[in-house]
Amino acid sequence: MNKFKEMFKYGNFKKRIIITFIEYMISSIIWIIIDQYMTYSLFDNAIAKENIKLVIFLAIVMIVKIIASIAEGILNCILRHHLQRDFSHYARNDIYSKLINSKVKFFDKSNTGELFELAMNDSDNFSTFFTQNGLQTSSYLVKTTVYLIILLFVDLKLALILFVSYIIANAALIISNKKTFSMINEIRKLNILVTKWITEQINGYEVIKSMQFEEKRLNKMRELIDAYSQESKRLDKVVRKYIFVYDIFSLLATLAVVYVGGLDILKGVITYGALMIFVDGTSKIKHYLDVFINSVNSLNSSYISFLKILKFNNEFLPEEDSGKCSLEKIKNIQIENLNFSYDPSKPILKNINITIGSEERIAIVGKTGSGKTTLVNLICRFYELNDGLIKINGKDYKEYKLTDLRDQIGYVMQDVVIFEGNVFENINYANKNISEEEIINICKRLNLHEKIVSLENGYNTNLNKNKDLLSQGEKQMINFARILVENPSMIILDEVTSSLSYENEELIKNAINEIMKGRICITIAHRLSTIKNCDKILLMQNGIIVEEGNHTELIKQKGKYYELINSVKSIS
């Protein structure tokens, strides 16, 4: 029951749901009462007594009722459509806003396919609970109840026969619903796996082609689809079995009403009008319950979607920003006695102490898994410290507003993301107040301008639709242009040249020097050309800084750094 209360509270649509529900229910009850009154009057008063005037009057009433019901149907359709649209829009906005404002830690333990399914499908599916599945299912139950009450007043004996028959029939449905609920949930989980799998295959298409894994990937896809199909068949089998039982009892109920009612007419116990009300009522109850049965799976599906959204809301980890101080420029950084782990049993960083001065260039090197990227992620406050302190300009960096801190850090990663839109829109993705002329000047500084103007539509070329127009190095320079638009006081370069050929590396070398000017720079790299000119090089091993100094000093020591550089040279 608490879950339903939470559903009503979600999105502050409670009043609109109640208004839509009341309007739909009242109109449904009114049309049922009018229909039954018309049936009774037509057979027992108009036809039996050959009253032509009453026949004409009833015909006029019927025309008015049809026109009114059409108008009411349009009104209800508008109410439901607008409610569903706004509900779905709110749910998607709510989910997306939480996703982009969540801690990075949340994504570490989340399933990409499940998040995609949640934002795109579950938000839309849940919106049908109050506007289609739940509303209509409730209305069918209300209509069935109203018909049974009317039939009780018309003839108690026939109503009891009908009532008992449908209680037995619906008992089968209740048993069926308990079984199908878990099966629908399982089908949705399989659907998420299929979505995740397809997304991974698209992202890794080039790897699959180069390693000729197509057949293995197809076989795995077939296994997932077969599992989905088998579970769907099981669900259909269960539903059909219980619907068959329901149909048998529904048929017996109709036959019993017709037989007993026919005998009562011969005995003069009931009138033709009363029997017609029963025949019509039995038919309508059968119809409403049939539709109710067909709606149960959709209703369960909508409810499961809500449970997933509720689970997401409960597990969502919002970024906490307790900082109140403004930060206009990062002048220096001190990292003191820093310890960090994602899992308490597996420490990643141990007793890290670093001092970075104004406009100083720092390189962090080390083998994969040594903690390099984790360290810069902590500087960006993507994760919270377990122990130790990071100071910026002499203050604990938690005292600064998170937005101000991130504004002052430009983070360039190895993978280049090209967004939907033209060159201008991709470079000014953060929507800074900057003119197109300023963006062109930035591209000239990076030696990117000539390449862009050579494209068919220049700066208005859609890059996402033409992904092969730029080389990997030129795409990386789009990243650099974004940094210059942001104009931070500190930049982080995380393996920005590792996936580039040496020709492309030469292409962006001047661009790297350009974005470093007048800024603190932290570089994570393996290539000697990228790190040898840095003011300070930190060699990390198993989460510990084992060596520190500039290139010349560390080479003279002939320690771990010396061995690392020689190993890289030999591989080259």
ChimeraX attribute file (.defattr): number of C-alpha atoms within 10 A of each C-alpha:
attribute: neighborCount
match mode: 1-to-1
recipient: residues
	/A:1	6
	/A:2	6
	/A:3	12
	/A:4	11
	/A:5	10
	/A:6	12
	/A:7	20
	/A:8	15
	/A:9	12
	/A:10	15
	/A:11	14
	/A:12	12
	/A:13	16
	/A:14	14
	/A:15	11
	/A:16	15
	/A:17	19
	/A:18	13
	/A:19	12
	/A:20	20
	/A:21	21
	/A:22	13
	/A:23	15
	/A:24	21
	/A:25	18
	/A:26	13
	/A:27	15
	/A:28	18
	/A:29	17
	/A:30	12
	/A:31	15
	/A:32	18
	/A:33	14
	/A:34	14
	/A:35	16
	/A:36	21
	/A:37	14
	/A:38	20
	/A:39	21
	/A:40	19
	/A:41	18
	/A:42	20
	/A:43	20
	/A:44	15
	/A:45	16
	/A:46	20
	/A:47	14
	/A:48	13
	/A:49	11
	/A:50	13
	/A:51	12
	/A:52	11
	/A:53	10
	/A:54	16
	/A:55	18
	/A:56	12
	/A:57	12
	/A:58	18
	/A:59	14
	/A:60	12
	/A:61	14
	/A:62	15
	/A:63	12
	/A:64	12
	/A:65	16
	/A:66	13
	/A:67	12
	/A:68	14
	/A:69	16
	/A:70	12
	/A:71	12
	/A:72	16
	/A:73	14
	/A:74	12
	/A:75	15
	/A:76	18
	/A:77	15
	/A:78	13
	/A:79	19
	/A:80	22
	/A:81	15
	/A:82	14
	/A:83	20
	/A:84	22
	/A:85	15
	/A:86	15
	/A:87	23
	/A:88	23
	/A:89	14
	/A:90	19
	/A:91	23
	/A:92	19
	/A:93	14
	/A:94	16
	/A:95	20
	/A:96	16
	/A:97	11
	/A:98	17
	/A:99	19
	/A:100	11
	/A:101	14
	/A:102	17
	/A:103	19
	/A:104	17
	/A:105	15
	/A:106	15
	/A:107	14
	/A:108	10
	/A:109	8
	/A:110	12
	/A:111	14
	/A:112	18
	/A:113	19
	/A:114	19
	/A:115	21
	/A:116	15
	/A:117	20
	/A:118	23
	/A:119	19
	/A:120	16
	/A:121	14
	/A:122	26
	/A:123	25
	/A:124	21
	/A:125	21
	/A:126	26
	/A:127	25
	/A:128	24
	/A:129	23
	/A:130	27
	/A:131	23
	/A:132	18
	/A:133	25
	/A:134	22
	/A:135	19
	/A:136	21
	/A:137	23
	/A:138	16
	/A:139	21
	/A:140	22
	/A:141	15
	/A:142	17
	/A:143	20
	/A:144	19
	/A:145	14
	/A:146	18
	/A:147	23
	/A:148	21
	/A:149	13
	/A:150	18
	/A:151	24
	/A:152	17
	/A:153	9
	/A:154	18
	/A:155	16
	/A:156	14
	/A:157	14
	/A:158	20
	/A:159	22
	/A:160	15
	/A:161	16
	/A:162	25
	/A:163	16
	/A:164	13
	/A:165	20
	/A:166	21
	/A:167	13
	/A:168	14
	/A:169	22
	/A:170	20
	/A:171	14
	/A:172	17
	/A:173	19
	/A:174	11
	/A:175	11
	/A:176	20
	/A:177	19
	/A:178	10
	/A:179	14
	/A:180	19
	/A:181	18
	/A:182	14
	/A:183	18
	/A:184	19
	/A:185	15
	/A:186	15
	/A:187	19
	/A:188	19
	/A:189	16
	/A:190	18
	/A:191	19
	/A:192	20
	/A:193	21
	/A:194	19
	/A:195	16
	/A:196	18
	/A:197	18
	/A:198	15
	/A:199	15
	/A:200	13
	/A:201	16
	/A:202	10
	/A:203	11
	/A:204	11
	/A:205	13
	/A:206	11
	/A:207	12
	/A:208	16
	/A:209	10
	/A:210	9
	/A:211	8
	/A:212	11
	/A:213	12
	/A:214	15
	/A:215	10
	/A:216	11
	/A:217	15
	/A:218	12
	/A:219	11
	/A:220	13
	/A:221	17
	/A:222	13
	/A:223	13
	/A:224	17
	/A:225	16
	/A:226	12
	/A:227	15
	/A:228	19
	/A:229	14
	/A:230	13
	/A:231	17
	/A:232	15
	/A:233	12
	/A:234	13
	/A:235	20
	/A:236	12
	/A:237	12
	/A:238	15
	/A:239	19
	/A:240	13
	/A:241	12
	/A:242	20
	/A:243	19
	/A:244	13
	/A:245	16
	/A:246	24
	/A:247	15
	/A:248	12
	/A:249	19
	/A:250	24
	/A:251	13
	/A:252	15
	/A:253	22
	/A:254	19
	/A:255	14
	/A:256	16
	/A:257	21
	/A:258	18
	/A:259	11
	/A:260	14
	/A:261	24
	/A:262	17
	/A:263	13
	/A:264	16
	/A:265	14
	/A:266	10
	/A:267	9
	/A:268	10
	/A:269	11
	/A:270	16
	/A:271	19
	/A:272	18
	/A:273	22
	/A:274	21
	/A:275	25
	/A:276	17
	/A:277	23
	/A:278	27
	/A:279	17
	/A:280	16
	/A:281	23
	/A:282	25
	/A:283	13
	/A:284	17
	/A:285	23
	/A:286	20
	/A:287	14
	/A:288	20
	/A:289	21
	/A:290	16
	/A:291	14
	/A:292	20
	/A:293	21
	/A:294	15
	/A:295	17
	/A:296	19
	/A:297	19
	/A:298	19
	/A:299	25
	/A:300	20
	/A:301	23
	/A:302	24
	/A:303	24
	/A:304	20
	/A:305	24
	/A:306	24
	/A:307	16
	/A:308	18
	/A:309	21
	/A:310	16
	/A:311	11
	/A:312	17
	/A:313	13
	/A:314	9
	/A:315	11
	/A:316	17
	/A:317	17
	/A:318	15
	/A:319	19
	/A:320	12
	/A:321	12
	/A:322	11
	/A:323	16
	/A:324	12
	/A:325	15
	/A:326	13
	/A:327	19
	/A:328	12
	/A:329	17
	/A:330	19
	/A:331	17
	/A:332	17
	/A:333	21
	/A:334	18
	/A:335	18
	/A:336	16
	/A:337	14
	/A:338	19
	/A:339	20
	/A:340	24
	/A:341	17
	/A:342	14
	/A:343	8
	/A:344	9
	/A:345	7
	/A:346	9
	/A:347	14
	/A:348	20
	/A:349	24
	/A:350	18
	/A:351	16
	/A:352	18
	/A:353	16
	/A:354	15
	/A:355	13
	/A:356	19
	/A:357	14
	/A:358	16
	/A:359	18
	/A:360	19
	/A:361	22
	/A:362	24
	/A:363	27
	/A:364	24
	/A:365	24
	/A:366	22
	/A:367	13
	/A:368	11
	/A:369	13
	/A:370	19
	/A:371	25
	/A:372	28
	/A:373	15
	/A:374	19
	/A:375	20
	/A:376	19
	/A:377	16
	/A:378	15
	/A:379	22
	/A:380	19
	/A:381	19
	/A:382	16
	/A:383	17
	/A:384	16
	/A:385	15
	/A:386	13
	/A:387	14
	/A:388	15
	/A:389	19
	/A:390	23
	/A:391	17
	/A:392	22
	/A:393	15
	/A:394	11
	/A:395	14
	/A:396	15
	/A:397	22
	/A:398	20
	/A:399	17
	/A:400	18
	/A:401	17
	/A:402	21
	/A:403	12
	/A:404	16
	/A:405	24
	/A:406	17
	/A:407	17
	/A:408	19
	/A:409	23
	/A:410	23
	/A:411	19
	/A:412	19
	/A:413	16
	/A:414	15
	/A:415	16
	/A:416	15
	/A:417	13
	/A:418	20
	/A:419	15
	/A:420	13
	/A:421	16
	/A:422	18
	/A:423	22
	/A:424	18
	/A:425	17
	/A:426	22
	/A:427	26
	/A:428	21
	/A:429	16
	/A:430	11
	/A:431	11
	/A:432	10
	/A:433	9
	/A:434	11
	/A:435	10
	/A:436	13
	/A:437	9
	/A:438	11
	/A:439	21
	/A:440	18
	/A:441	14
	/A:442	21
	/A:443	23
	/A:444	15
	/A:445	16
	/A:446	24
	/A:447	17
	/A:448	21
	/A:449	17
	/A:450	11
	/A:451	15
	/A:452	21
	/A:453	14
	/A:454	10
	/A:455	13
	/A:456	11
	/A:457	12
	/A:458	16
	/A:459	21
	/A:460	15
	/A:461	18
	/A:462	21
	/A:463	20
	/A:464	16
	/A:465	13
	/A:466	9
	/A:467	11
	/A:468	10
	/A:469	17
	/A:470	16
	/A:471	12
	/A:472	18
	/A:473	23
	/A:474	19
	/A:475	20
	/A:476	26
	/A:477	23
	/A:478	24
	/A:479	23
	/A:480	25
	/A:481	26
	/A:482	21
	/A:483	21
	/A:484	21
	/A:485	19
	/A:486	21
	/A:487	16
	/A:488	22
	/A:489	21
	/A:490	28
	/A:491	21
	/A:492	23
	/A:493	21
	/A:494	20
	/A:495	19
	/A:496	23
	/A:497	26
	/A:498	16
	/A:499	13
	/A:500	18
	/A:501	12
	/A:502	11
	/A:503	9
	/A:504	16
	/A:505	20
	/A:506	14
	/A:507	18
	/A:508	22
	/A:509	15
	/A:510	14
	/A:511	19
	/A:512	17
	/A:513	10
	/A:514	15
	/A:515	21
	/A:516	21
	/A:517	13
	/A:518	13
	/A:519	20
	/A:520	23
	/A:521	25
	/A:522	24
	/A:523	23
	/A:524	26
	/A:525	20
	/A:526	19
	/A:527	16
	/A:528	12
	/A:529	12
	/A:530	19
	/A:531	22
	/A:532	14
	/A:533	15
	/A:534	18
	/A:535	16
	/A:536	21
	/A:537	25
	/A:538	23
	/A:539	23
	/A:540	24
	/A:541	19
	/A:542	17
	/A:543	23
	/A:544	19
	/A:545	22
	/A:546	14
	/A:547	17
	/A:548	17
	/A:549	18
	/A:550	18
	/A:551	20
	/A:552	11
	/A:553	12
	/A:554	19
	/A:555	16
	/A:556	10
	/A:557	12
	/A:558	11
	/A:559	12
	/A:560	17
	/A:561	24
	/A:562	15
	/A:563	12
	/A:564	17
	/A:565	14
	/A:566	13
	/A:567	11
	/A:568	12
	/A:569	11
	/A:570	8
	/A:571	6
	/A:572	7
